[in-house]
Amino acid sequence: MGSSKKKPTGADLIGGPLKKKCCRSRPRCKRCPVVALRLERAGAAPLTGKDLKKALKKARAA
């Protein structure tokens, strides 16, 4: 059988609940679903500490 460990989602990476809808302000807020999706696509799951902060900053600015 496969492993029971689930793949971390954007909400797991951000460390809290996501908003329902993006407000499209610049820079995007940390709870934005767009930022969470960008973090998932960037492969930020194994990152921690300073590297995760850099990935979050890049996802919010893009």
mmCIF file as Biopython writes it, N, C-alpha, C and O atoms, coordinates in Angstrom:
data_model
#
loop_
_atom_site.group_PDB
_atom_site.id
_atom_site.type_symbol
_atom_site.label_atom_id
_atom_site.label_alt_id
_atom_site.label_comp_id
_atom_site.label_asym_id
_atom_site.label_entity_id
_atom_site.label_seq_id
_atom_site.pdbx_PDB_ins_code
_atom_site.Cartn_x
_atom_site.Cartn_y
_atom_site.Cartn_z
_atom_site.occupancy
_atom_site.B_iso_or_equiv
_atom_site.auth_seq_id
_atom_site.auth_asym_id
_atom_site.pdbx_PDB_model_num
ATOM 1   N N  . MET A ? 1  ? 0.834   -1.181 0.000  1.0 0.0 1  A 1 
ATOM 2   C CA . MET A ? 1  ? 0.000   0.000  0.000  1.0 0.0 1  A 1 
ATOM 3   C C  . MET A ? 1  ? 0.881   1.248  0.000  1.0 0.0 1  A 1 
ATOM 4   O O  . MET A ? 1  ? 2.086   1.169  0.239  1.0 0.0 1  A 1 
ATOM 5   N N  . GLY A ? 2  ? 0.270   2.394  -0.270 1.0 0.0 2  A 1 
ATOM 6   C CA . GLY A ? 2  ? 1.008   3.646  -0.269 1.0 0.0 2  A 1 
ATOM 7   C C  . GLY A ? 2  ? 1.160   4.200  1.129  1.0 0.0 2  A 1 
ATOM 8   O O  . GLY A ? 2  ? 0.568   3.692  2.081  1.0 0.0 2  A 1 
ATOM 9   N N  . SER A ? 3  ? 1.940   5.222  1.241  1.0 0.0 3  A 1 
ATOM 10  C CA . SER A ? 3  ? 2.125   5.838  2.549  1.0 0.0 3  A 1 
ATOM 11  C C  . SER A ? 3  ? 0.898   6.669  2.895  1.0 0.0 3  A 1 
ATOM 12  O O  . SER A ? 3  ? 0.252   7.225  2.006  1.0 0.0 3  A 1 
ATOM 13  N N  . SER A ? 4  ? 0.579   6.755  4.161  1.0 0.0 4  A 1 
ATOM 14  C CA . SER A ? 4  ? -0.604  7.484  4.590  1.0 0.0 4  A 1 
ATOM 15  C C  . SER A ? 4  ? -0.316  8.964  4.824  1.0 0.0 4  A 1 
ATOM 16  O O  . SER A ? 4  ? -1.205  9.718  5.218  1.0 0.0 4  A 1 
ATOM 17  N N  . LYS A ? 5  ? 0.912   9.373  4.583  1.0 0.0 5  A 1 
ATOM 18  C CA . LYS A ? 5  ? 1.291   10.760 4.804  1.0 0.0 5  A 1 
ATOM 19  C C  . LYS A ? 5  ? 0.760   11.616 3.660  1.0 0.0 5  A 1 
ATOM 20  O O  . LYS A ? 5  ? 1.040   11.340 2.493  1.0 0.0 5  A 1 
ATOM 21  N N  . LYS A ? 6  ? -0.006  12.654 3.991  1.0 0.0 6  A 1 
ATOM 22  C CA . LYS A ? 6  ? -0.561  13.491 2.936  1.0 0.0 6  A 1 
ATOM 23  C C  . LYS A ? 6  ? 0.421   14.579 2.523  1.0 0.0 6  A 1 
ATOM 24  O O  . LYS A ? 6  ? 1.271   15.006 3.304  1.0 0.0 6  A 1 
ATOM 25  N N  . LYS A ? 7  ? 0.282   15.013 1.288  1.0 0.0 7  A 1 
ATOM 26  C CA . LYS A ? 7  ? 1.129   16.067 0.754  1.0 0.0 7  A 1 
ATOM 27  C C  . LYS A ? 7  ? 0.697   17.391 1.381  1.0 0.0 7  A 1 
ATOM 28  O O  . LYS A ? 7  ? -0.500  17.674 1.420  1.0 0.0 7  A 1 
ATOM 29  N N  . PRO A ? 8  ? 1.628   18.214 1.872  1.0 0.0 8  A 1 
ATOM 30  C CA . PRO A ? 8  ? 1.239   19.474 2.503  1.0 0.0 8  A 1 
ATOM 31  C C  . PRO A ? 8  ? 0.602   20.433 1.500  1.0 0.0 8  A 1 
ATOM 32  O O  . PRO A ? 8  ? 1.076   20.570 0.372  1.0 0.0 8  A 1 
ATOM 33  N N  . THR A ? 9  ? -0.454  21.083 1.915  1.0 0.0 9  A 1 
ATOM 34  C CA . THR A ? 9  ? -1.144  22.048 1.063  1.0 0.0 9  A 1 
ATOM 35  C C  . THR A ? 9  ? -0.609  23.443 1.340  1.0 0.0 9  A 1 
ATOM 36  O O  . THR A ? 9  ? 0.227   23.637 2.223  1.0 0.0 9  A 1 
ATOM 37  N N  . GLY A ? 10 ? -1.095  24.402 0.584  1.0 0.0 10 A 1 
ATOM 38  C CA . GLY A ? 10 ? -0.678  25.783 0.779  1.0 0.0 10 A 1 
ATOM 39  C C  . GLY A ? 10 ? -1.024  26.302 2.157  1.0 0.0 10 A 1 
ATOM 40  O O  . GLY A ? 10 ? -0.264  27.071 2.746  1.0 0.0 10 A 1 
ATOM 41  N N  . ALA A ? 11 ? -2.177  25.882 2.678  1.0 0.0 11 A 1 
ATOM 42  C CA . ALA A ? 11 ? -2.581  26.311 4.015  1.0 0.0 11 A 1 
ATOM 43  C C  . ALA A ? 11 ? -1.623  25.769 5.066  1.0 0.0 11 A 1 
ATOM 44  O O  . ALA A ? 11 ? -1.334  26.446 6.053  1.0 0.0 11 A 1 
ATOM 45  N N  . ASP A ? 12 ? -1.130  24.553 4.860  1.0 0.0 12 A 1 
ATOM 46  C CA . ASP A ? 12 ? -0.158  23.975 5.790  1.0 0.0 12 A 1 
ATOM 47  C C  . ASP A ? 12 ? 1.146   24.759 5.756  1.0 0.0 12 A 1 
ATOM 48  O O  . ASP A ? 12 ? 1.775   24.971 6.792  1.0 0.0 12 A 1 
ATOM 49  N N  . LEU A ? 13 ? 1.554   25.191 4.560  1.0 0.0 13 A 1 
ATOM 50  C CA . LEU A ? 13 ? 2.802   25.935 4.414  1.0 0.0 13 A 1 
ATOM 51  C C  . LEU A ? 13 ? 2.704   27.315 5.048  1.0 0.0 13 A 1 
ATOM 52  O O  . LEU A ? 13 ? 3.654   27.796 5.665  1.0 0.0 13 A 1 
ATOM 53  N N  . ILE A ? 14 ? 1.546   27.947 4.890  1.0 0.0 14 A 1 
ATOM 54  C CA . ILE A ? 14 ? 1.355   29.288 5.438  1.0 0.0 14 A 1 
ATOM 55  C C  . ILE A ? 14 ? 1.184   29.221 6.952  1.0 0.0 14 A 1 
ATOM 56  O O  . ILE A ? 14 ? 1.590   30.136 7.669  1.0 0.0 14 A 1 
ATOM 57  N N  . GLY A ? 15 ? 0.592   28.153 7.427  1.0 0.0 15 A 1 
ATOM 58  C CA . GLY A ? 15 ? 0.441   27.966 8.862  1.0 0.0 15 A 1 
ATOM 59  C C  . GLY A ? 15 ? -0.846  28.542 9.409  1.0 0.0 15 A 1 
ATOM 60  O O  . GLY A ? 15 ? -0.869  29.071 10.520 1.0 0.0 15 A 1 
ATOM 61  N N  . GLY A ? 16 ? -1.910  28.445 8.648  1.0 0.0 16 A 1 
ATOM 62  C CA . GLY A ? 16 ? -3.192  28.940 9.108  1.0 0.0 16 A 1 
ATOM 63  C C  . GLY A ? 16 ? -4.238  28.817 8.023  1.0 0.0 16 A 1 
ATOM 64  O O  . GLY A ? 16 ? -3.945  28.355 6.921  1.0 0.0 16 A 1 
ATOM 65  N N  . PRO A ? 17 ? -5.463  29.231 8.331  1.0 0.0 17 A 1 
ATOM 66  C CA . PRO A ? 17 ? -6.533  29.121 7.339  1.0 0.0 17 A 1 
ATOM 67  C C  . PRO A ? 17 ? -6.368  30.135 6.211  1.0 0.0 17 A 1 
ATOM 68  O O  . PRO A ? 17 ? -5.807  31.213 6.406  1.0 0.0 17 A 1 
ATOM 69  N N  . LEU A ? 18 ? -6.861  29.775 5.038  1.0 0.0 18 A 1 
ATOM 70  C CA . LEU A ? 18 ? -6.822  30.676 3.891  1.0 0.0 18 A 1 
ATOM 71  C C  . LEU A ? 18 ? -8.111  31.477 3.814  1.0 0.0 18 A 1 
ATOM 72  O O  . LEU A ? 18 ? -9.150  31.065 4.331  1.0 0.0 18 A 1 
ATOM 73  N N  . LYS A ? 19 ? -8.025  32.623 3.161  1.0 0.0 19 A 1 
ATOM 74  C CA . LYS A ? 19 ? -9.225  33.402 2.902  1.0 0.0 19 A 1 
ATOM 75  C C  . LYS A ? 19 ? -10.010 32.718 1.790  1.0 0.0 19 A 1 
ATOM 76  O O  . LYS A ? 19 ? -9.454  31.924 1.031  1.0 0.0 19 A 1 
ATOM 77  N N  . LYS A ? 20 ? -11.298 33.024 1.694  1.0 0.0 20 A 1 
ATOM 78  C CA . LYS A ? 20 ? -12.137 32.425 0.660  1.0 0.0 20 A 1 
ATOM 79  C C  . LYS A ? 20 ? -11.830 33.011 -0.710 1.0 0.0 20 A 1 
ATOM 80  O O  . LYS A ? 20 ? -11.868 32.306 -1.718 1.0 0.0 20 A 1 
ATOM 81  N N  . LYS A ? 21 ? -11.527 34.301 -0.741 1.0 0.0 21 A 1 
ATOM 82  C CA . LYS A ? 21 ? -11.347 34.989 -2.013 1.0 0.0 21 A 1 
ATOM 83  C C  . LYS A ? 21 ? -10.156 35.933 -1.919 1.0 0.0 21 A 1 
ATOM 84  O O  . LYS A ? 21 ? -9.881  36.506 -0.865 1.0 0.0 21 A 1 
ATOM 85  N N  . CYS A ? 22 ? -9.461  36.082 -3.032 1.0 0.0 22 A 1 
ATOM 86  C CA . CYS A ? 22 ? -8.300  36.964 -3.085 1.0 0.0 22 A 1 
ATOM 87  C C  . CYS A ? 22 ? -8.756  38.412 -3.217 1.0 0.0 22 A 1 
ATOM 88  O O  . CYS A ? 22 ? -9.665  38.707 -3.993 1.0 0.0 22 A 1 
ATOM 89  N N  . CYS A ? 23 ? -8.131  39.317 -2.465 1.0 0.0 23 A 1 
ATOM 90  C CA . CYS A ? 23 ? -8.493  40.735 -2.541 1.0 0.0 23 A 1 
ATOM 91  C C  . CYS A ? 23 ? -7.665  41.478 -3.591 1.0 0.0 23 A 1 
ATOM 92  O O  . CYS A ? 23 ? -7.953  42.634 -3.900 1.0 0.0 23 A 1 
ATOM 93  N N  . ARG A ? 24 ? -6.641  40.823 -4.142 1.0 0.0 24 A 1 
ATOM 94  C CA . ARG A ? 24 ? -5.795  41.344 -5.221 1.0 0.0 24 A 1 
ATOM 95  C C  . ARG A ? 24 ? -5.030  42.608 -4.855 1.0 0.0 24 A 1 
ATOM 96  O O  . ARG A ? 24 ? -4.710  43.406 -5.736 1.0 0.0 24 A 1 
ATOM 97  N N  . SER A ? 25 ? -4.733  42.804 -3.592 1.0 0.0 25 A 1 
ATOM 98  C CA . SER A ? 25 ? -3.913  43.950 -3.201 1.0 0.0 25 A 1 
ATOM 99  C C  . SER A ? 25 ? -2.445  43.589 -3.415 1.0 0.0 25 A 1 
ATOM 100 O O  . SER A ? 25 ? -2.101  42.414 -3.543 1.0 0.0 25 A 1 
ATOM 101 N N  . ARG A ? 26 ? -1.589  44.595 -3.452 1.0 0.0 26 A 1 
ATOM 102 C CA . ARG A ? 26 ? -0.151  44.374 -3.648 1.0 0.0 26 A 1 
ATOM 103 C C  . ARG A ? 26 ? 0.602   44.833 -2.432 1.0 0.0 26 A 1 
ATOM 104 O O  . ARG A ? 26 ? 0.315   45.941 -1.978 1.0 0.0 26 A 1 
ATOM 105 N N  . PRO A ? 27 ? 1.526   44.116 -1.856 1.0 0.0 27 A 1 
ATOM 106 C CA . PRO A ? 27 ? 1.771   42.699 -2.107 1.0 0.0 27 A 1 
ATOM 107 C C  . PRO A ? 27 ? 0.616   41.865 -1.569 1.0 0.0 27 A 1 
ATOM 108 O O  . PRO A ? 27 ? -0.092  42.291 -0.657 1.0 0.0 27 A 1 
ATOM 109 N N  . ARG A ? 28 ? 0.434   40.719 -2.114 1.0 0.0 28 A 1 
ATOM 110 C CA . ARG A ? 28 ? -0.681  39.868 -1.684 1.0 0.0 28 A 1 
ATOM 111 C C  . ARG A ? 28 ? -0.501  39.481 -0.218 1.0 0.0 28 A 1 
ATOM 112 O O  . ARG A ? 28 ? 0.617   39.283 0.259  1.0 0.0 28 A 1 
ATOM 113 N N  . CYS A ? 29 ? -1.627  39.379 0.482  1.0 0.0 29 A 1 
ATOM 114 C CA . CYS A ? 29 ? -1.552  39.065 1.910  1.0 0.0 29 A 1 
ATOM 115 C C  . CYS A ? 29 ? -1.125  37.610 2.115  1.0 0.0 29 A 1 
ATOM 116 O O  . CYS A ? 29 ? -1.206  36.797 1.194  1.0 0.0 29 A 1 
ATOM 117 N N  . LYS A ? 30 ? -0.680  37.296 3.304  1.0 0.0 30 A 1 
ATOM 118 C CA . LYS A ? 30 ? -0.136  35.968 3.599  1.0 0.0 30 A 1 
ATOM 119 C C  . LYS A ? 30 ? -1.203  34.882 3.577  1.0 0.0 30 A 1 
ATOM 120 O O  . LYS A ? 30 ? -0.888  33.720 3.322  1.0 0.0 30 A 1 
ATOM 121 N N  . ARG A ? 31 ? -2.452  35.233 3.836  1.0 0.0 31 A 1 
ATOM 122 C CA . ARG A ? 31 ? -3.534  34.249 3.870  1.0 0.0 31 A 1 
ATOM 123 C C  . ARG A ? 31 ? -4.230  34.090 2.521  1.0 0.0 31 A 1 
ATOM 124 O O  . ARG A ? 31 ? -5.239  33.392 2.426  1.0 0.0 31 A 1 
ATOM 125 N N  . CYS A ? 32 ? -3.710  34.722 1.495  1.0 0.0 32 A 1 
ATOM 126 C CA . CYS A ? 32 ? -4.324  34.717 0.166  1.0 0.0 32 A 1 
ATOM 127 C C  . CYS A ? 32 ? -4.240  33.325 -0.470 1.0 0.0 32 A 1 
ATOM 128 O O  . CYS A ? 32 ? -3.193  32.683 -0.393 1.0 0.0 32 A 1 
ATOM 129 N N  . PRO A ? 33 ? -5.324  32.845 -1.096 1.0 0.0 33 A 1 
ATOM 130 C CA . PRO A ? 33 ? -5.273  31.540 -1.750 1.0 0.0 33 A 1 
ATOM 131 C C  . PRO A ? 33 ? -4.310  31.507 -2.939 1.0 0.0 33 A 1 
ATOM 132 O O  . PRO A ? 33 ? -3.780  30.449 -3.275 1.0 0.0 33 A 1 
ATOM 133 N N  . VAL A ? 34 ? -4.085  32.646 -3.569 1.0 0.0 34 A 1 
ATOM 134 C CA . VAL A ? 34 ? -3.148  32.712 -4.696 1.0 0.0 34 A 1 
ATOM 135 C C  . VAL A ? 34 ? -1.721  32.476 -4.201 1.0 0.0 34 A 1 
ATOM 136 O O  . VAL A ? 34 ? -0.948  31.769 -4.847 1.0 0.0 34 A 1 
ATOM 137 N N  . VAL A ? 35 ? -1.376  33.058 -3.072 1.0 0.0 35 A 1 
ATOM 138 C CA . VAL A ? 35 ? -0.042  32.869 -2.494 1.0 0.0 35 A 1 
ATOM 139 C C  . VAL A ? 35 ? 0.156   31.400 -2.125 1.0 0.0 35 A 1 
ATOM 140 O O  . VAL A ? 35 ? 1.227   30.841 -2.359 1.0 0.0 35 A 1 
ATOM 141 N N  . ALA A ? 36 ? -0.867  30.778 -1.552 1.0 0.0 36 A 1 
ATOM 142 C CA . ALA A ? 36 ? -0.773  29.367 -1.179 1.0 0.0 36 A 1 
ATOM 143 C C  . ALA A ? 36 ? -0.550  28.494 -2.408 1.0 0.0 36 A 1 
ATOM 144 O O  . ALA A ? 36 ? 0.252   27.561 -2.370 1.0 0.0 36 A 1 
ATOM 145 N N  . LEU A ? 37 ? -1.253  28.789 -3.493 1.0 0.0 37 A 1 
ATOM 146 C CA . LEU A ? 37 ? -1.095  28.022 -4.719 1.0 0.0 37 A 1 
ATOM 147 C C  . LEU A ? 37 ? 0.302   28.200 -5.299 1.0 0.0 37 A 1 
ATOM 148 O O  . LEU A ? 37 ? 0.899   27.237 -5.781 1.0 0.0 37 A 1 
ATOM 149 N N  . ARG A ? 38 ? 0.824   29.412 -5.258 1.0 0.0 38 A 1 
ATOM 150 C CA . ARG A ? 38 ? 2.177   29.669 -5.759 1.0 0.0 38 A 1 
ATOM 151 C C  . ARG A ? 38 ? 3.225   28.928 -4.938 1.0 0.0 38 A 1 
ATOM 152 O O  . ARG A ? 38 ? 4.209   28.431 -5.486 1.0 0.0 38 A 1 
ATOM 153 N N  . LEU A ? 39 ? 3.019   28.853 -3.627 1.0 0.0 39 A 1 
ATOM 154 C CA . LEU A ? 39 ? 3.953   28.111 -2.773 1.0 0.0 39 A 1 
ATOM 155 C C  . LEU A ? 39 ? 3.920   26.617 -3.100 1.0 0.0 39 A 1 
ATOM 156 O O  . LEU A ? 39 ? 4.964   25.966 -3.139 1.0 0.0 39 A 1 
ATOM 157 N N  . GLU A ? 40 ? 2.716   26.072 -3.335 1.0 0.0 40 A 1 
ATOM 158 C CA . GLU A ? 40 ? 2.598   24.663 -3.690 1.0 0.0 40 A 1 
ATOM 159 C C  . GLU A ? 40 ? 3.333   24.377 -4.990 1.0 0.0 40 A 1 
ATOM 160 O O  . GLU A ? 40 ? 4.079   23.403 -5.087 1.0 0.0 40 A 1 
ATOM 161 N N  . ARG A ? 41 ? 3.122   25.223 -5.982 1.0 0.0 41 A 1 
ATOM 162 C CA . ARG A ? 41 ? 3.739   25.022 -7.295 1.0 0.0 41 A 1 
ATOM 163 C C  . ARG A ? 41 ? 5.250   25.197 -7.247 1.0 0.0 41 A 1 
ATOM 164 O O  . ARG A ? 41 ? 5.975   24.578 -8.026 1.0 0.0 41 A 1 
ATOM 165 N N  . ALA A ? 42 ? 5.723   26.032 -6.344 1.0 0.0 42 A 1 
ATOM 166 C CA . ALA A ? 42 ? 7.162   26.266 -6.221 1.0 0.0 42 A 1 
ATOM 167 C C  . ALA A ? 42 ? 7.862   25.123 -5.489 1.0 0.0 42 A 1 
ATOM 168 O O  . ALA A ? 42 ? 9.091   25.074 -5.436 1.0 0.0 42 A 1 
ATOM 169 N N  . GLY A ? 43 ? 7.082   24.214 -4.930 1.0 0.0 43 A 1 
ATOM 170 C CA . GLY A ? 43 ? 7.679   23.087 -4.208 1.0 0.0 43 A 1 
ATOM 171 C C  . GLY A ? 43 ? 8.246   23.499 -2.869 1.0 0.0 43 A 1 
ATOM 172 O O  . GLY A ? 43 ? 9.333   23.061 -2.492 1.0 0.0 43 A 1 
ATOM 173 N N  . ALA A ? 44 ? 7.526   24.334 -2.147 1.0 0.0 44 A 1 
ATOM 174 C CA . ALA A ? 44 ? 8.015   24.863 -0.878 1.0 0.0 44 A 1 
ATOM 175 C C  . ALA A ? 44 ? 7.754   23.927 0.301  1.0 0.0 44 A 1 
ATOM 176 O O  . ALA A ? 44 ? 8.046   24.290 1.441  1.0 0.0 44 A 1 
ATOM 177 N N  . ALA A ? 45 ? 7.216   22.742 0.059  1.0 0.0 45 A 1 
ATOM 178 C CA . ALA A ? 45 ? 6.877   21.830 1.152  1.0 0.0 45 A 1 
ATOM 179 C C  . ALA A ? 45 ? 8.074   21.451 2.026  1.0 0.0 45 A 1 
ATOM 180 O O  . ALA A ? 45 ? 7.941   21.460 3.250  1.0 0.0 45 A 1 
ATOM 181 N N  . PRO A ? 46 ? 9.242   21.119 1.454  1.0 0.0 46 A 1 
ATOM 182 C CA . PRO A ? 46 ? 10.353  20.716 2.330  1.0 0.0 46 A 1 
ATOM 183 C C  . PRO A ? 46 ? 11.095  21.893 2.967  1.0 0.0 46 A 1 
ATOM 184 O O  . PRO A ? 46 ? 11.998  21.682 3.777  1.0 0.0 46 A 1 
ATOM 185 N N  . LEU A ? 47 ? 10.733  23.112 2.620  1.0 0.0 47 A 1 
ATOM 186 C CA . LEU A ? 47 ? 11.457  24.275 3.123  1.0 0.0 47 A 1 
ATOM 187 C C  . LEU A ? 47 ? 11.043  24.618 4.547  1.0 0.0 47 A 1 
ATOM 188 O O  . LEU A ? 47 ? 9.896   24.407 4.942  1.0 0.0 47 A 1 
ATOM 189 N N  . THR A ? 48 ? 11.990  25.149 5.313  1.0 0.0 48 A 1 
ATOM 190 C CA . THR A ? 48 ? 11.711  25.626 6.664  1.0 0.0 48 A 1 
ATOM 191 C C  . THR A ? 48 ? 12.541  26.875 6.923  1.0 0.0 48 A 1 
ATOM 192 O O  . THR A ? 48 ? 13.496  27.162 6.201  1.0 0.0 48 A 1 
ATOM 193 N N  . GLY A ? 49 ? 12.171  27.595 7.938  1.0 0.0 49 A 1 
ATOM 194 C CA . GLY A ? 49 ? 12.961  28.737 8.397  1.0 0.0 49 A 1 
ATOM 195 C C  . GLY A ? 49 ? 13.146  29.824 7.363  1.0 0.0 49 A 1 
ATOM 196 O O  . GLY A ? 49 ? 12.187  30.295 6.752  1.0 0.0 49 A 1 
ATOM 197 N N  . LYS A ? 50 ? 14.393  30.214 7.177  1.0 0.0 50 A 1 
ATOM 198 C CA . LYS A ? 50 ? 14.725  31.331 6.302  1.0 0.0 50 A 1 
ATOM 199 C C  . LYS A ? 50 ? 14.353  31.045 4.845  1.0 0.0 50 A 1 
ATOM 200 O O  . LYS A ? 50 ? 13.914  31.946 4.130  1.0 0.0 50 A 1 
ATOM 201 N N  . ASP A ? 51 ? 14.524  29.808 4.407  1.0 0.0 51 A 1 
ATOM 202 C CA . ASP A ? 51 ? 14.202  29.452 3.026  1.0 0.0 51 A 1 
ATOM 203 C C  . ASP A ? 51 ? 12.701  29.570 2.758  1.0 0.0 51 A 1 
ATOM 204 O O  . ASP A ? 51 ? 12.295  30.012 1.683  1.0 0.0 51 A 1 
ATOM 205 N N  . LEU A ? 52 ? 11.880  29.175 3.731  1.0 0.0 52 A 1 
ATOM 206 C CA . LEU A ? 52 ? 10.435  29.296 3.578  1.0 0.0 52 A 1 
ATOM 207 C C  . LEU A ? 52 ? 10.026  30.763 3.532  1.0 0.0 52 A 1 
ATOM 208 O O  . LEU A ? 52 ? 9.136   31.133 2.765  1.0 0.0 52 A 1 
ATOM 209 N N  . LYS A ? 53 ? 10.665  31.601 4.345  1.0 0.0 53 A 1 
ATOM 210 C CA . LYS A ? 53 ? 10.361  33.032 4.331  1.0 0.0 53 A 1 
ATOM 211 C C  . LYS A ? 53 ? 10.694  33.646 2.979  1.0 0.0 53 A 1 
ATOM 212 O O  . LYS A ? 53 ? 9.952   34.492 2.480  1.0 0.0 53 A 1 
ATOM 213 N N  . LYS A ? 54 ? 11.814  33.223 2.380  1.0 0.0 54 A 1 
ATOM 214 C CA . LYS A ? 54 ? 12.192  33.725 1.058  1.0 0.0 54 A 1 
ATOM 215 C C  . LYS A ? 54 ? 11.174  33.305 0.005  1.0 0.0 54 A 1 
ATOM 216 O O  . LYS A ? 54 ? 10.795  34.108 -0.847 1.0 0.0 54 A 1 
ATOM 217 N N  . ALA A ? 55 ? 10.727  32.046 0.060  1.0 0.0 55 A 1 
ATOM 218 C CA . ALA A ? 55 ? 9.739   31.550 -0.893 1.0 0.0 55 A 1 
ATOM 219 C C  . ALA A ? 55 ? 8.414   32.287 -0.727 1.0 0.0 55 A 1 
ATOM 220 O O  . ALA A ? 55 ? 7.747   32.597 -1.715 1.0 0.0 55 A 1 
ATOM 221 N N  . LEU A ? 56 ? 8.030   32.569 0.522  1.0 0.0 56 A 1 
ATOM 222 C CA . LEU A ? 56 ? 6.792   33.297 0.789  1.0 0.0 56 A 1 
ATOM 223 C C  . LEU A ? 56 ? 6.880   34.722 0.261  1.0 0.0 56 A 1 
ATOM 224 O O  . LEU A ? 56 ? 5.918   35.234 -0.311 1.0 0.0 56 A 1 
ATOM 225 N N  . LYS A ? 57 ? 8.020   35.358 0.449  1.0 0.0 57 A 1 
ATOM 226 C CA . LYS A ? 57 ? 8.216   36.721 -0.040 1.0 0.0 57 A 1 
ATOM 227 C C  . LYS A ? 57 ? 8.116   36.768 -1.562 1.0 0.0 57 A 1 
ATOM 228 O O  . LYS A ? 57 ? 7.511   37.681 -2.123 1.0 0.0 57 A 1 
ATOM 229 N N  . LYS A ? 58 ? 8.706   35.789 -2.217 1.0 0.0 58 A 1 
ATOM 230 C CA . LYS A ? 58 ? 8.663   35.732 -3.680 1.0 0.0 58 A 1 
ATOM 231 C C  . LYS A ? 58 ? 7.242   35.468 -4.172 1.0 0.0 58 A 1 
ATOM 232 O O  . LYS A ? 58 ? 6.812   36.059 -5.162 1.0 0.0 58 A 1 
ATOM 233 N N  . ALA A ? 59 ? 6.511   34.588 -3.489 1.0 0.0 59 A 1 
ATOM 234 C CA . ALA A ? 59 ? 5.139   34.264 -3.889 1.0 0.0 59 A 1 
ATOM 235 C C  . ALA A ? 59 ? 4.214   35.462 -3.708 1.0 0.0 59 A 1 
ATOM 236 O O  . ALA A ? 59 ? 3.295   35.660 -4.504 1.0 0.0 59 A 1 
ATOM 237 N N  . ARG A ? 60 ? 4.446   36.255 -2.678 1.0 0.0 60 A 1 
ATOM 238 C CA . ARG A ? 60 ? 3.601   37.429 -2.437 1.0 0.0 60 A 1 
ATOM 239 C C  . ARG A ? 60 ? 3.895   38.543 -3.427 1.0 0.0 60 A 1 
ATOM 240 O O  . ARG A ? 60 ? 2.996   39.306 -3.779 1.0 0.0 60 A 1 
ATOM 241 N N  . ALA A ? 61 ? 5.136   38.652 -3.883 1.0 0.0 61 A 1 
ATOM 242 C CA . ALA A ? 61 ? 5.533   39.748 -4.759 1.0 0.0 61 A 1 
ATOM 243 C C  . ALA A ? 61 ? 5.174   39.492 -6.220 1.0 0.0 61 A 1 
ATOM 244 O O  . ALA A ? 61 ? 4.934   40.439 -6.968 1.0 0.0 61 A 1 
ATOM 245 N N  . ALA A ? 62 ? 5.134   38.250 -6.628 1.0 0.0 62 A 1 
ATOM 246 C CA . ALA A ? 62 ? 4.932   37.919 -8.048 1.0 0.0 62 A 1 
ATOM 247 C C  . ALA A ? 62 ? 3.594   38.385 -8.570 1.0 0.0 62 A 1 
ATOM 248 O O  . ALA A ? 62 ? 3.283   38.179 -9.743 1.0 0.0 62 A 1 
#
